[in-house]
Amino acid sequence: MEFQSSQEYIAADQLQWESVDAGVKRKILGYDDQMMMVCVSFAKGAIGVLHHHIHRQVSYVESGSFEVTIDGKKMLLKKGDCFFVAPNRVHGVVALEEGSLIDVFAPARLDFLS
């Protein structure tokens, strides 16, 4: 039986990448109005610009390494590490090498859907 995406089961290779910024692209995985998971891919040197939002966010470093900034404090994270961002805290990343993050937001980032 071939695996095909549905609301409950998501085949990531059947989803299209969306360009976000220079060297940054994302795929929105599973979501409802309460929660959303997103895969974000970064080229080496790409920047996830400093920003803030009302959502809680936890991000898992799936591959690569990143300089992560949360409210001015910088930390180097590598594959297997994660970071948590409380609502309205200023945060961003710089990809020190090609890599990807798995972001989970609560509630869902409905602005990503428009």
C-alpha positions, 0 to 999 in steps of 0.5 A: 500500500502506497503512503499518501497524505491525509489530515492524519498522516502526512507524507512530507515528500508529497508537500511543496516547499514554500520560499520564506527568505533567501536560503530559507524554505518551509513545509507546513506539516500537521496542524489544526487551530491549536497546534502546528508543526513546520519543517524549515530548511536553511542553506549555510549562512541563511538567517531566520530574522529576529521576530516575535509572535504571540505563539509558544514555539519549540524548535528541534534541530533536525540537522546542521547547527545554528546560532539561536538568539532569544531576547539577545542571548545567543546559544550554539545548537546542533543536531538533537538540541532544541529551544523553547520560545515563550510568547512575544520573545524576540528570537531568530537563528543563523544557520552555521551550516546547511540544516533544518529545524522542526518548529511546533507552534501553539496555537497554530500560525494561521498567518502561515496559511494565507 
